[in-house]
Amino acid sequence: MTIQYLKEKFPPPPFDTEVDEMLYFRDLYEGNHENIFPRAQQLAEQSPQVTKPKISRQRKKYYRGLAVKDNKLAQYHYVIVNFAAVIAELPADLINRSLGNISADTEKEQALLEFVSGIVKRSKLQQKIWPAIVQHQVDGGVAYRIRRDERGAWFEWKPADLYFEHEDELGADIAWTEERGDKEYLRVERQRLNANSLEIEQLVFLIESDTVDSQLDINEYATEYGLTIPAPETLEGIDELMCGFLPNDETLMRPRGRSGLRNIDNIQEEINWTITRDSIVFEKHGKPKLAIPRALWDTVAKQNQNYYGERFVRNADLEVVSYDEKNGAVPMYITWNAMTEQSFKHVERLVQAMMAVSKTSAQAAGIEEAKGSTSAKAILYEWIQSVIKSEAIKDKFDAIIKDAIRKCIILENALAQTNLEEVEPVVEWQDMLPKADSERDEEETDKFDKGVQSLETTIRNIHPTWSEKAITAELQKIIEEQATDSLSPSFVQPPKTTIATGEEE
């Protein structure tokens, strides 16, 4: 069964509650904590604030700092130390660094090699993998869609709140909103599997007061706004959707995945509030205050009363003062010595709890620094929790990248009448953690000496940026030098012998 949009709010049920949860975790990641944390909202109401331009869905962006409104400074501000962003971005950093070359699984079919290379280039995979992983962690999933134009096929990542699968698992909608002037429209690309064919159609609806009001003719919509919209197509012989979805930490009860930031929001709020509370205390009591003798205050206040008709003391009045020569009474500053050590320790405990809940190493998040010079192996053990988590996410993205490129080949064969082999590509992954050149060279040489690795592989790993020609030349040079060194410069002379001539003496 397909999804019904008419006379329903967008997103449609039952996806609406899931999308609301995604928006919650996006605010947590972006640092818009006034939208989700009550104490941040309460503090914002107590102080005049200025908001930045509105972001998606008109959700207010919280201004972190002393804002000015009606010529008044905000008395206090809510301090945000957003560890949620670090937790979401760390796996993206590690996986993005480890992504290597992507090529077709063949050495003979030049057309397939060039086509796969074109898919990677058109999809901008190296540039888009980082934001896709971050969105995957924040939203609890990420979608992709196969596309094609005159250049060829490619795929693009889509946020999870735009991908809605059909209940019978035979189709899916990629739906998004568009604003044209003062009107808002809902665009839908619907893919539906039938008997040995795939149907792809484009739909458009008019939205009135947050409700999908009516369906419009897609051709008239394209003509009115000068858009190029693909015509409906039926692709024979295709038995799978040209789109897909990758969930994060899915369970049987949550098959569409769960956010990687779940269970840390309350800890993040407590960290923010503890730091904010200390900031408020310092704001109230941390500034030095000038104490002056009562007699001096009365003298200055009396002068001001004579001059201005009111008893008061300004700072400028005390820039040059006299003192009581008999009693030695002079102005002095009062400073406040606050004991905040326990508060700082409380924040440290909260951060450690957040790292444990989110399966993030404290060293990887930059909270605990390594002592002295450490090897890559030592760093790996310190980062092992984050590396294990990132490896699991990498394996999922490895499978989805291969599946997306394979579907690009299928779509190209169907629309361009090509005959490319429909196989998954080879995705090369490097180590997530960097190694020193000397340490890497030592490990590779040790493998070769123990006979578990060939000389050619050793050269490739030690010199990953070399061309095939340079690797072949180096390999030949080493073989020739080994052959020369194996020859002995000293020769044993054979024994003397008597050669018979065949003549008798």
Stockholm file with secondary structure:
# STOCKHOLM 1.0

chainA/1-505         MTIQYLKEKFPPPPFDTEVDEMLYFRDLYEGNHENIFPRAQQLAEQSPQVTKPKISRQRKKYYRGLAVKDNKLAQYHYVIVNFAAVIAELPADLINRSLGNISADTEKEQALLEFVSGIVKRSKLQQKIWPAIVQHQVDGGVAYRIRRDERGAWFEWKPADLYFEHEDELGADIAWTEERGDKEYLRVERQRLNANSLEIEQLVFLIESDTVDSQLDINEYATEYGLTIPAPETLEGIDELMCGFLPNDETLMRPRGRSGLRNIDNIQEEINWTITRDSIVFEKHGKPKLAIPRALWDTVAKQNQNYYGERFVRNADLEVVSYDEKNGAVPMYITWNAMTEQSFKHVERLVQAMMAVSKTSAQAAGIEEAKGSTSAKAILYEWIQSVIKSEAIKDKFDAIIKDAIRKCIILENALAQTNLEEVEPVVEWQDMLPKADSERDEEETDKFDKGVQSLETTIRNIHPTWSEKAITAELQKIIEEQATDSLSPSFVQPPKTTIATGEEE
#=GR chainA/1-505 SS CCCCCTTSBSSCTTHHHHHHHHHHHHHHHHTCGGGTCHHHHHHHHHSCCCCCSCCGGGCCCCCCSCCEETTEECSCCCCCCCHHHHHHHHHHHHHHHHEEEEECSCSSCHHHHHHHHHHHHHHTHHHHHHHHHHHHHHHSEEEEEEEEETTEEEEEEEEGGGEEECTTSSEEEEEEEEEETTEEEEEEEEEEEETTEEEEEEEEEEEETTEEEEEECHHHHHHHHTCCCCCCEEEETCCSCSEEEEESSCCSSCTTCCCTTTTCHHHHHHHHHHHHHHHHHHHHHCSCEEECCHHHHHHHHHHHHHHHSSCCCCTGGGSSCCCCTTTCCCCEEECCCCCCHHHHHHHHHHHHHHHHHTTCCTTTTTSSCCCSCCCHHHHHHHSHHHHHHHHHHHHHHHHHHHHHHHHHHHHHHHHHCCCCCCCCCEEEECCSSCCCHHHHHHHHHHHHHTTSSCHHHHHHHHCTTCCHHHHHHHHHHHHHHHHHHTSCSCCCCCCCCCCCCSCCC
#=GC SS_cons         CCCCCTTSBSSCTTHHHHHHHHHHHHHHHHTCGGGTCHHHHHHHHHSCCCCCSCCGGGCCCCCCSCCEETTEECSCCCCCCCHHHHHHHHHHHHHHHHEEEEECSCSSCHHHHHHHHHHHHHHTHHHHHHHHHHHHHHHSEEEEEEEEETTEEEEEEEEGGGEEECTTSSEEEEEEEEEETTEEEEEEEEEEEETTEEEEEEEEEEEETTEEEEEECHHHHHHHHTCCCCCCEEEETCCSCSEEEEESSCCSSCTTCCCTTTTCHHHHHHHHHHHHHHHHHHHHHCSCEEECCHHHHHHHHHHHHHHHSSCCCCTGGGSSCCCCTTTCCCCEEECCCCCCHHHHHHHHHHHHHHHHHTTCCTTTTTSSCCCSCCCHHHHHHHSHHHHHHHHHHHHHHHHHHHHHHHHHHHHHHHHHCCCCCCCCCEEEECCSSCCCHHHHHHHHHHHHHTTSSCHHHHHHHHCTTCCHHHHHHHHHHHHHHHHHHTSCSCCCCCCCCCCCCSCCC
//
